[in-house]
């Protein structure tokens, strides 16, 4: 009796592959497929001059970690 739901599910899956999807080929227009490729620019023209690099977050993270460790130590000492 447990094979009936499995067979039903397999039958449904098998039958879904037999159906045709109408109008799917006509839904996409040929315009974008035939469009010209975009013009590629050199990276020197794309990158903005004078943009500062991202600062190194190591010092800030170490300071935050030290503050959190101090807070955790204070909480550990305050609990009975």
C-alpha positions as CSV (number, residue, x, y, z in Angstrom):
1,X,0.0,0.0,0.0
2,X,3.0,2.4,0.4
3,X,4.0,2.0,-3.2
4,X,0.7,3.7,-4.4
5,X,1.7,7.3,-3.5
6,X,5.2,6.7,-4.9
7,X,3.8,5.4,-8.2
8,X,1.3,8.2,-8.4
9,X,4.1,10.8,-7.9
10,X,6.3,9.1,-10.5
11,X,3.4,9.0,-13.0
12,X,2.7,12.7,-12.5
13,X,6.4,13.6,-13.0
14,X,6.6,11.4,-16.1
15,X,3.4,13.0,-17.6
16,X,4.6,16.6,-17.1
17,X,7.4,15.9,-19.5
18,X,5.0,14.9,-22.2
19,X,3.1,18.2,-22.4
20,X,4.1,21.0,-24.9
21,X,4.4,24.5,-23.6
22,X,2.6,26.7,-26.2
23,X,4.0,30.0,-27.3
24,X,7.3,29.8,-25.5
25,X,9.4,30.2,-28.6
26,X,7.4,33.2,-29.8
27,X,7.6,35.1,-26.4
28,X,11.2,36.3,-26.9
29,X,11.9,38.9,-29.5
30,X,14.9,38.6,-31.8
31,X,15.9,42.2,-31.2
32,X,18.2,41.7,-28.2
33,X,19.7,38.6,-29.7
34,X,20.8,40.6,-32.8
35,X,22.0,43.7,-31.0
36,X,25.6,44.8,-31.3
37,X,28.0,44.1,-28.5
38,X,28.7,47.1,-26.2
39,X,31.8,49.1,-26.6
40,X,34.5,48.0,-24.2
41,X,36.5,50.7,-22.4
42,X,40.0,50.5,-21.1
43,X,40.2,50.2,-17.3
44,X,42.0,53.5,-17.0
45,X,39.0,55.3,-18.3
46,X,36.6,53.4,-16.0
47,X,38.5,53.9,-12.7
48,X,38.2,57.2,-11.1
49,X,41.5,58.9,-10.3
50,X,42.0,60.1,-6.8
51,X,39.8,57.5,-5.1
52,X,41.5,56.6,-1.9
53,X,42.0,52.9,-1.1
54,X,40.0,51.3,1.6
55,X,41.7,51.8,4.9
56,X,43.0,48.8,6.8
57,X,40.4,48.0,9.5
58,X,42.9,46.0,11.7
59,X,43.5,48.7,14.3
60,X,39.8,49.5,14.7
61,X,38.9,45.8,15.0
62,X,41.7,45.2,17.6
63,X,40.4,48.1,19.6
64,X,36.9,46.9,19.5
65,X,38.0,43.4,20.4
66,X,39.9,44.7,23.4
67,X,36.9,46.7,24.6
68,X,34.7,43.6,24.3
69,X,37.2,41.5,26.2
70,X,37.3,44.1,29.0
71,X,33.5,44.3,29.1
72,X,33.3,40.4,29.2
73,X,35.9,40.4,32.1
74,X,33.9,43.0,34.0
75,X,30.7,41.1,33.5
76,X,32.4,37.8,34.6
77,X,33.6,39.5,37.8
78,X,30.2,41.1,38.6
79,X,28.2,37.9,38.5
80,X,27.9,36.0,41.8
